[in-house]
């Protein structure tokens, strides 16, 4: 298997592919990794295995049951390493979300019909940095992601998902929130939004930690503590840079608001 794939992930994927091919033979056409592994930023016990599985026919109800049970089994066995991905027909690889009729999504051992993975970020990483585990090399698929399409998608996501998340955080009352939940919010919101900031600046996609390190050199000093804290949490360190829960929440809000305003002003 590709040397970019961590050893512990190789073990899970080998077991997955064996199970799948035994239970649903002659169906899995290709299997590809994107996300943190493709970006060389996998953190054992924290990162998911982000994947796109390509099948050569439409999945039946029985297939879906088998796949669901397969992922439940793996999720129970490997609790610290979840598989997060989608099953697509060969013809749907690289397509716009509106062009794909249906897509089986897997997350934390659960399956549902959802097209969240069908977006320019997934396709850009697959095309430029994706890892082929099974099937034809992902680079040989005839699709591409225009820089403007990627930028437009990222900015729209910032003004919808991340803008709404900022509104939610503004309602937080620090004294009611456990430190663990504050950690989760700081890590998720700061690293997630800064990765989008990086993409709009550089027209590239990197890991959340690398995006944060880039931001240290491009955002005002007042946000450096909360960015460093987000990196620390992401990397599993106990080092903290803010003095209180209130400061951490306030700094998160101010940093997110600054990024949103800055990106919109640059693009508009």
Secondary structure, DSSP 4 states (H G I P E B T S, - for coil): --TTS-HHHHHHHHHHHHHHHHHSTT-EEEEEE-HHHHTT---TTT--EEEEEEESSPPPHHHHHHHHHHHHHHHHHSTTS-EEEEEEEGGGTT--GGG----EEEETTEEEE--TT-SHHHHHHHHHH-EEEESS-GGGSS----HHHHHHHHHHHIIIIIHHHHHHHTT--GGGS-HHHHHHHHHHHHHHHHHHHHHHHHS----HHHHHHHHHTTS-GGGHHHHHHHHHHHTT-----SSSHHHHHHHHHHHHHHHHHHHHHHH-
